[in-house]
């Protein structure tokens, strides 16, 4: 399975950062929760600025966890939660 991250990302209403991956030529939106950003990456607050800053500072680790889940679920959309980082660490 070929997975590439496009660099596109947005903060969405449910206090998540959404970001795009391309899986075998298909665009797939993924996201990481505020709780996961707080628990594993030391996020400082719920503002869009805080969320995006924490996401960008930890993008490589978030994408690694996302890739693991995408490979496991056959390339379907991913909504990362705290539990998704328990195995990979921050």
MDTraj code that builds the backbone (N, CA, C; nanometers):
import mdtraj as md
import numpy as np

residues = "UNK UNK UNK UNK UNK UNK UNK UNK UNK UNK UNK UNK UNK UNK UNK UNK UNK UNK UNK UNK UNK UNK UNK UNK UNK UNK UNK UNK UNK UNK UNK UNK UNK UNK UNK UNK UNK UNK UNK UNK UNK UNK UNK UNK UNK UNK UNK UNK UNK UNK UNK UNK UNK UNK UNK UNK UNK UNK UNK UNK UNK UNK UNK UNK UNK UNK UNK UNK UNK UNK UNK UNK UNK UNK UNK UNK UNK UNK UNK UNK UNK UNK UNK UNK UNK UNK UNK UNK UNK UNK".split()
xyz = np.array([
    [0.0847, -0.1168, 0.0000],
    [0.0000, 0.0000, 0.0000],
    [0.0899, 0.1239, 0.0000],
    [0.0671, 0.2142, -0.0915],
    [0.1451, 0.3372, -0.0992],
    [0.0694, 0.4496, -0.0292],
    [0.1325, 0.5092, 0.0725],
    [0.0698, 0.6158, 0.1499],
    [0.1607, 0.7367, 0.1472],
    [0.1056, 0.8519, 0.1073],
    [0.1763, 0.9794, 0.1084],
    [0.0884, 1.0827, 0.1772],
    [0.1495, 1.1727, 0.2509],
    [0.0751, 1.2795, 0.3161],
    [0.0921, 1.4059, 0.2342],
    [-0.0196, 1.4733, 0.2042],
    [-0.0188, 1.5852, 0.1105],
    [0.0226, 1.7171, 0.1732],
    [0.0176, 1.7286, 0.3044],
    [0.0501, 1.8541, 0.3704],
    [-0.0724, 1.9398, 0.3974],
    [-0.1858, 1.9070, 0.3380],
    [-0.3091, 1.9812, 0.3662],
    [-0.3581, 1.9447, 0.5046],
    [-0.4022, 2.0454, 0.5799],
    [-0.4602, 2.0206, 0.7118],
    [-0.5515, 2.1356, 0.7480],
    [-0.6475, 2.1079, 0.8368],
    [-0.7447, 2.2057, 0.8832],
    [-0.7844, 2.1708, 1.0261],
    [-0.8280, 2.2720, 1.1010],
    [-0.8886, 2.2464, 1.2308],
    [-1.0375, 2.2335, 1.2056],
    [-1.0984, 2.1299, 1.2598],
    [-1.2409, 2.1082, 1.2392],
    [-1.3160, 2.1330, 1.3693],
    [-1.4449, 2.1494, 1.3572],
    [-1.5297, 2.1936, 1.4680],
    [-1.5210, 2.1074, 1.5934],
    [-1.4961, 1.9810, 1.5795],
    [-1.4956, 1.8911, 1.6950],
    [-1.3597, 1.8901, 1.7656],
    [-1.2879, 2.0020, 1.7602],
    [-1.1568, 2.0142, 1.8243],
    [-1.0618, 1.9051, 1.7753],
    [-1.0509, 1.8941, 1.6447],
    [-0.9627, 1.7977, 1.5797],
    [-0.8836, 1.8725, 1.4729],
    [-0.7687, 1.8202, 1.4396],
    [-0.6964, 1.8679, 1.3228],
    [-0.7137, 1.7611, 1.2153],
    [-0.7716, 1.8022, 1.1037],
    [-0.7904, 1.7113, 0.9915],
    [-0.6745, 1.7310, 0.8942],
    [-0.6289, 1.6214, 0.8346],
    [-0.5199, 1.6284, 0.7388],
    [-0.5409, 1.5212, 0.6331],
    [-0.4803, 1.5434, 0.5189],
    [-0.5058, 1.4579, 0.4041],
    [-0.3893, 1.3635, 0.3766],
    [-0.4231, 1.2419, 0.3421],
    [-0.3254, 1.1439, 0.2961],
    [-0.3717, 1.0964, 0.1585],
    [-0.2788, 1.0497, 0.0807],
    [-0.3110, 0.9907, -0.0479],
    [-0.2726, 0.8433, -0.0374],
    [-0.3728, 0.7574, -0.0496],
    [-0.3522, 0.6135, -0.0346],
    [-0.3802, 0.5470, -0.1685],
    [-0.2750, 0.4940, -0.2277],
    [-0.2870, 0.4279, -0.3579],
    [-0.3621, 0.5142, -0.4593],
    [-0.3305, 0.6443, -0.4608],
    [-0.3908, 0.7364, -0.5567],
    [-0.5237, 0.7962, -0.5154],
    [-0.5742, 0.7596, -0.3993],
    [-0.7037, 0.8092, -0.3509],
    [-0.6817, 0.9021, -0.2320],
    [-0.7414, 1.0236, -0.2359],
    [-0.7311, 1.1161, -0.1235],
    [-0.8191, 1.0686, -0.0084],
    [-0.7590, 1.0643, 0.1103],
    [-0.8287, 1.0178, 0.2303],
    [-0.8058, 1.1211, 0.3402],
    [-0.9139, 1.1728, 0.3979],
    [-0.9013, 1.2671, 0.5086],
    [-0.8890, 1.1911, 0.6389],
    [-0.7958, 1.2361, 0.7212],
    [-0.7694, 1.1767, 0.8509],
    [-0.7761, 1.2890, 0.9540],
    [-0.7791, 1.2548, 1.0817],
    [-0.7788, 1.3581, 1.1839],
    [-0.7172, 1.3056, 1.3124],
    [-0.6768, 1.4015, 1.3961],
    [-0.6234, 1.3690, 1.5282],
    [-0.7003, 1.4542, 1.6291],
    [-0.7386, 1.3932, 1.7399],
    [-0.8240, 1.4602, 1.8378],
    [-0.7468, 1.5557, 1.9286],
    [-0.8200, 1.6502, 1.9850],
    [-0.7645, 1.7409, 2.0849],
    [-0.7065, 1.6614, 2.2013],
    [-0.7768, 1.5588, 2.2475],
    [-0.7276, 1.4774, 2.3597],
    [-0.5935, 1.4133, 2.3270],
    [-0.5790, 1.3592, 2.2060],
    [-0.4520, 1.2973, 2.1684],
    [-0.3410, 1.4019, 2.1635],
    [-0.3718, 1.5204, 2.1097],
    [-0.2713, 1.6274, 2.1047],
    [-0.2328, 1.6712, 2.2458],
    [-0.3302, 1.6779, 2.3364],
    [-0.3020, 1.7134, 2.4762],
    [-0.2214, 1.6050, 2.5461],
    [-0.2684, 1.4812, 2.5365],
    [-0.2109, 1.3704, 2.6123],
    [-0.0705, 1.3310, 2.5671],
    [-0.0441, 1.3400, 2.4389],
    [0.0823, 1.2871, 2.3870],
    [0.1799, 1.3916, 2.3362],
    [0.1308, 1.5124, 2.3107],
    [0.2180, 1.6111, 2.2478],
    [0.2210, 1.7452, 2.3203],
    [0.1613, 1.7532, 2.4386],
    [0.1691, 1.8739, 2.5203],
    [0.0990, 1.9957, 2.4629],
    [-0.0099, 1.9745, 2.3909],
    [-0.0860, 2.0869, 2.3354],
    [-0.1237, 2.1851, 2.4457],
    [-0.1157, 2.3144, 2.4139],
    [-0.1385, 2.4177, 2.5141],
    [-0.2799, 2.4707, 2.5260],
    [-0.3701, 2.4380, 2.4342],
    [-0.5050, 2.4907, 2.4443],
    [-0.5905, 2.4524, 2.3255],
    [-0.7200, 2.4902, 2.3298],
    [-0.8141, 2.4482, 2.2270],
    [-0.8234, 2.5403, 2.1051],
    [-0.7453, 2.6491, 2.1011],
    [-0.7579, 2.7404, 1.9864],
    [-0.7008, 2.6747, 1.8608],
    [-0.7464, 2.7215, 1.7456],
    [-0.6969, 2.6706, 1.6181],
    [-0.5452, 2.6885, 1.6098],
    [-0.4960, 2.8009, 1.6581],
    [-0.3520, 2.8278, 1.6558],
    [-0.2753, 2.7226, 1.7373],
    [-0.3251, 2.6916, 1.8567],
    [-0.2618, 2.5901, 1.9414],
    [-0.2639, 2.4528, 1.8751],
    [-0.3799, 2.4154, 1.8230],
    [-0.3949, 2.2829, 1.7621],
    [-0.3020, 2.2655, 1.6419],
    [-0.3022, 2.3638, 1.5534],
    [-0.2186, 2.3531, 1.4340],
    [-0.0707, 2.3563, 1.4717],
    [-0.0338, 2.4405, 1.5673],
    [0.1053, 2.4463, 1.6113],
    [0.1532, 2.3139, 1.6668],
    [0.0711, 2.2519, 1.7502],
    [0.1068, 2.1221, 1.8075],
    [0.1119, 2.0150, 1.6993],
    [0.0147, 2.0183, 1.6093],
    [0.0138, 1.9226, 1.4985],
    [0.1411, 1.9351, 1.4158],
    [0.1747, 2.0569, 1.3746],
    [0.2923, 2.0782, 1.2897],
    [0.4211, 2.0375, 1.3606],
    [0.4313, 2.0667, 1.4891],
    [0.5519, 2.0323, 1.5648],
    [0.5697, 1.8810, 1.5792],
    [0.4612, 1.8079, 1.5657],
    [0.4649, 1.6631, 1.5868],
    [0.4150, 1.5849, 1.4653],
    [0.4152, 1.6502, 1.3512],
    [0.3597, 1.5920, 1.2280],
    [0.4186, 1.4538, 1.1980],
    [0.5486, 1.4374, 1.2086],
    [0.6111, 1.3090, 1.1727],
    [0.5569, 1.1945, 1.2577],
    [0.5428, 1.2172, 1.3869],
    [0.4916, 1.1122, 1.4759],
    [0.3443, 1.0855, 1.4501],
    [0.2678, 1.1902, 1.4214],
    [0.1247, 1.1738, 1.3927],
    [0.1069, 1.0982, 1.2617],
    [0.1864, 1.1326, 1.1606],
    [0.1768, 1.0626, 1.0330],
    [0.2204, 0.9167, 1.0461],
    [0.3187, 0.8891, 1.1291],
    [0.3619, 0.7501, 1.1515],
    [0.2473, 0.6677, 1.2111],
    [0.1791, 0.7231, 1.3115],
    [0.0655, 0.6527, 1.3721],
    [-0.0480, 0.6370, 1.2710],
    [-0.0703, 0.7408, 1.1915],
    [-0.1751, 0.7357, 1.0890],
    [-0.1440, 0.6272, 0.9866],
    [-0.0209, 0.6210, 0.9436],
    [0.0187, 0.5205, 0.8458],
    [-0.0066, 0.3801, 0.8991],
    [0.0270, 0.3586, 1.0258],
    [0.0036, 0.2280, 1.0880],
    [-0.1453, 0.1916, 1.0840],
    [-0.2319, 0.2886, 1.1166],
    [-0.3756, 0.2626, 1.1172],
    [-0.4283, 0.2438, 0.9746],
    [-0.3803, 0.3260, 0.8801],
    [-0.4236, 0.3122, 0.7405],
    [-0.3875, 0.1743, 0.6847],
    [-0.2695, 0.1263, 0.7169],
    [-0.2289, -0.0059, 0.6701],
    [-0.3152, -0.1157, 0.7312],
    [-0.3563, -0.0934, 0.8537],
    [-0.4392, -0.1926, 0.9245],
    [-0.5834, -0.1919, 0.8739],
    [-0.6367, -0.0712, 0.8398],
    [-0.7778, -0.0621, 0.8030],
    [-0.8024, -0.0615, 0.6522],
    [-0.6992, -0.0866, 0.5740],
    [-0.7164, -0.0952, 0.4294],
    [-0.7255, 0.0400, 0.3602],
    [-0.6755, 0.1453, 0.4236],
    [-0.6719, 0.2769, 0.3604],
    [-0.7970, 0.3603, 0.3757],
    [-0.8773, 0.3302, 0.4771],
    [-0.9992, 0.4080, 0.5034],
    [-0.9669, 0.5282, 0.5916],
    [-1.0559, 0.6236, 0.5959],
    [-1.0398, 0.7425, 0.6779],
    [-1.0034, 0.7048, 0.8220],
    [-0.9172, 0.7874, 0.8836],
    [-0.8675, 0.7591, 1.0182],
    [-0.9001, 0.8762, 1.1101],
    [-0.9507, 0.8473, 1.2284],
    [-0.9710, 0.9483, 1.3329],
    [-0.8878, 0.9051, 1.4535],
    [-0.7664, 0.9593, 1.4630],
    [-0.6755, 0.9200, 1.5704],
    [-0.7225, 0.9721, 1.7052],
    [-0.7160, 0.8861, 1.8037],
    [-0.7484, 0.9190, 1.9417],
    [-0.6266, 0.8871, 2.0274],
    [-0.6350, 0.9172, 2.1559],
    [-0.5245, 0.8922, 2.2478],
    [-0.4758, 0.7477, 2.2392],
    [-0.5647, 0.6526, 2.2347],
    [-0.5271, 0.5104, 2.2331],
    [-0.4407, 0.4742, 2.1132],
    [-0.4515, 0.5488, 2.0047],
    [-0.3730, 0.5189, 1.8852],
    [-0.2254, 0.5518, 1.9026],
    [-0.1923, 0.6289, 2.0057],
    [-0.0531, 0.6646, 2.0314],
    [0.0052, 0.5856, 2.1478],
    [-0.0766, 0.5114, 2.2196],
    [-0.0276, 0.4350, 2.3346],
    [0.0783, 0.3336, 2.2936],
    [0.0673, 0.2792, 2.1730],
    [0.1617, 0.1790, 2.1254],
    [0.2858, 0.2410, 2.0620],
    [0.2734, 0.3637, 2.0104],
    [0.3842, 0.4238, 1.9388],
    [0.4601, 0.5250, 2.0225],
    [0.3969, 0.5760, 2.1280],
    [0.4598, 0.6788, 2.2104],
    [0.4582, 0.8122, 2.1406],
    [0.4954, 0.9204, 2.2136],
    [0.4921, 1.0542, 2.1544],
    [0.6018, 1.0748, 2.0527],
])
top = md.Topology()
chain = top.add_chain()
for i, resn in enumerate(residues, 1):
    res = top.add_residue(resn, chain, resSeq=i)
    for name in ("N", "CA", "C"):
        top.add_atom(name, md.element.get_by_symbol(name[0]), res)
traj = md.Trajectory(xyz[None], top)
